[in-house]
Amino acid sequence: MDEKKVIFSGIQPSGELTLGSYFGAIKNWVELSKEYSCYYCIVDMHAITSRQNPAELRRHTLEQLAQYIACGLDPKDNTIFIQSHVSAHAELAWVMNCYAMYGELSRMTQFKDKSAKNEDNINAGLFTYPVLMAADILLYQTDLVPVGEDQKQHVELTRDIAQRFNGVYGEVFRVPQPFIPKVGARIMSLTSPENKMSKSDKDPGGCIYLMQKPEEIMRSFKRAVTDSETVVKYDPENKRGVSNLMTIYASATGKSYSEIEKEFEGKGYGEFKPAVGEAVVERLRPIREEAERLIKDKAYLESVYREGAERAARTAYKTLRKVYKKVGFVEK
Ligand code: TYM
């Protein structure tokens, strides 16, 4: 019997993977994968809540799979799969929709942000998106959900929905906890450090991508916004740009903020910024090289996502069958 606790997490293949999703999520997935039974998903069904070019979505999905593996997630030890391959996600999402309230969905800050940014496409999927996320998590009887800070509210909603359902029907779902890293839970844009680093960032210099070339990464770090002082000091209230660079450096090297302050004492940003760039380049280099190799091996990637979906489906349908029975659907 598998005694290990369960982890579920996912990333939308709506663009290239960013340094934000690496430090906020994937890096921790890799660390936790040794102790837990893990399901890591490429959530393509979430991605279509904003308009996607079909060929690009397909490309991003496969590239993301290659990047998960290149980051250190071994498909033998982890269940890595594509969301749309396990239809239980859509099926449970429908049931969960009937246990999620209009009011609570209206309060989701990501919905408010995204609908303000996409006024011409505030579709129902964008609104009910956290319910699909709840279904993703609850299908696997998940204990822990490693995510960045911006997803915490969605995991809390998942807990509320699970508790509501359990309150009516008994202990059907395990109630999950979010796992938010102490450092790196919110990586900010390099050009506007008051905004989150995001793949939909309009300013190309603000965001770093896992597959970016070293010289482009260096250029972006050298141009990163700092402040009019010259001191490398962690002070996220008053020195947002520098503090963000310190978080990135800390995440890339494992050093603490005080170690970084000491390392750059008496040195200006002219030395600090390229040092952060280099640390990131070195951290990403093996990932990029391995992902470039894997992406060419279509047969291998196909075998990984096929096997992953089969494994995921076994657990997912067990939960779904239980839910269908509880709500009163006739067994087929
Ligand atoms: P997504 O695709 O926007 O982001 C993927 C993961 O990366 C984290 N992240 C960041 N962390 C720190 N700093 C940043 N700048 C940054 N940008 C992104 C996110 O917090 C997330 O952990 N709804 C989710 C995907 C999802 C999911 C799930 C996650 C769908 N179903 C079930 C967990 C469990 C999303 O849009 O993440």
Boltz pocket constraint, residues with backbone or C-beta under 6 A from the ligand:
constraints:
  - pocket:
      binder: B
      contacts: [[A, 8], [A, 9], [A, 10], [A, 11], [A, 12], [A, 13], [A, 20], [A, 21], [A, 22], [A, 23], [A, 24], [A, 25], [A, 43], [A, 46], [A, 132], [A, 133], [A, 136], [A, 137], [A, 145], [A, 146], [A, 147], [A, 148], [A, 149], [A, 150], [A, 151], [A, 154], [A, 184], [A, 185], [A, 186], [A, 187], [A, 188], [A, 196], [A, 197], [A, 198]]
      max_distance: 6.0
